[in-house]
Amino acid sequence: METWNGKHFSITDPENVNTVIYQINETEKEYLANYPKYTLQRLDYTEELRGNLKRKTFYVDNPSEQEDQLLILSFGKEKVVVNMAILEKNKISITKKPVPLKFNSIYSEKETEFKDFTYTPNLKRPICIIDPETTEEIKPNLYLDEKTNEVKGKCKLKPYKSYFAFEIRDKKDN
């Protein structure tokens, strides 16, 4: 018999809303020279239909002893609602107001590659790009730029389509 030492909690998505949740992990000081300050882990979930609503149970596999920071992204038809949460012991506290966002847009009428991300020289600032219709991540293909001898990333983006991209960083890192 297998045992699981994590935590779990449930939410109910309204009709036409699909929620995904990420655990935000801060890298330990001794590893900061080689890794990003923050890493993201998308939480696994199970789903149960209840009429027109979806009840999702999310699982935190490696909870910390104190508290875990969570990023909650709820994708609707034409918008994304962003909330933060703290998971302490067996209690989850979610912000009452969505987090304000600073954003830029990328638009193209032809299939294109969005490449040469600013974070890729040392992979220090992970950026996540999500297809809002499927809520799946668009994973970059990494390559070595022989001119600069740096690892960079490319993502194929479809024309006439919106994407949601975000990164986690400290306010002082503006």
N, C-alpha and C positions, 0 to 999 in steps of 0.2 A: 504494500500500500504506500502510495506517495503522499508526502505532506508538503504543504505550501505555507511559507512563513510571511506572506505579504498581507496587504490590507485591500479592502474593496469598498466601493460605495456605488450607489445607483442614482441615476437621473432619468427624467422622462422628457423626451424631445416632443415639442408640439408638432402638429402636422406640417410637412414641408420644411422641417429643420433637421439638420444632421450635425451632431456635436462630436468633436474630437478633443482629446485632452492630452497634454504633454506634461511630463514631470521635468522641472528645471533643476539641474544638478550643478552645483558650484564645484569646480575642480579644486582638489586639495593643493595647498601652496607649493608643496615639493614637486608637483607636476606642471605648474603653470608655464614653465619655460618651453615645454614641448606640446602643450595642449591648450585648447580654448578655455577662457575663464568659465564659461557656462556650456553645458551640453544639454541636449534635449532628448528625452525618451518618450516616444509616443506610447500611451497606455493601451494595452489590449483590452478588449471588452467582449461581452456577450450581449445579445440583443433578444428581447422578447416583445412580440407585438401584442398590444392591448387596444383593440379597436383600430382607430386611426393613429394611435400614439405608439411610440417606440420607447420601451424602458430599457436602458443600457446599464449594465453593471461593469464598471471599470476596475482594473486590477493594478495595484502598485506592488511590483515584485520585490523591490529592495527599499522598503521605507527606512528613513533615517530614525535615529533614536529620539530626536527632538521634534522636527516638523519638516514637511515637504511642501515646496512651492509648486503650484500647478497653474498651467495656462489653459484656459477653456475657450475653444473656438466653436461658435455655433453658426453654421452656414445656413442661411435662408435663401430665398429665391434670388434676391439681388443685393444682399448685404451680409456682412459677417459681424457678429457681436463677439467682442473680446472681453473676457473676465479673468480675474486672477482668483486663486483660492489657496488656502493653507490647510494641509491635512496634519492634524496633531492627534496623536494617540488614536482614538476612534471617532474623532469629530472633524468635520470638514466645514470651514468657514469660507464663504464665497462673497466677493465684493458686491455691494449693493448697486453700484453704478459701474457700467462698463468702462474700461480703460480708454483714455483718449489716445488717438493714434497720430503719428506723423507718417505720411506716406508719399510715394511717387508712383506714377503710372507708366506702364510700358504698353504701347499699342502698335500693332502692325497689321497690314492688310494682306500680308503674304507670310508663308511659313518661314520662320526665322530661328536662329540660334541666339540665345542670350548668353554671352560668354564673357570670359575674363572678369569674373566676379572680384570685387575688391578684397574679399576675405581669403582668396585662395593662395596667395604666396606662402603663407604658413598655416593655412586652414585654421586661423585663429578666431574667426567670427562666422560660425555656421549660420547660413541663411537657409530657410525652409521655404520652398515654393509649393503651393497646394492648388490643385484643380478644384474649384469650389463646387462643381457639379458632382464629382465622385468623392471628394474629400481625400483623394490619394495624393501623396507627395510626388513631385516631379524630381527625380533623382538626377544630379549632374553626372555627366561622364567626365572623369578626370583625365587630364593629359599633361604631358611635359612640354612646356613652351621652350623650344631649343634656343631661341634668341635670348631669353632672359634666364633660362635654366630654373624656371619656377613651375610648380604644379598649379594648374588652373582648371576651371570647370566650365562645361557647356551644358545648357539645357535646351531641348527642342520645344518651342512653344508654337501652338497652332494659331493661325490667323483668325481674327474676329472673335477672339475668346478672352475672357477675363481670367486672371490668376490672382491668388492671394500669396504674398511673400512677406516674411517677417524674420527678424533676428532678435536675439536677447542680448542686451548690453546694459551696462550701468548708465545712469543718467549723466554722470560726469564724462562719459566717453563720447558725447555728442560730437 
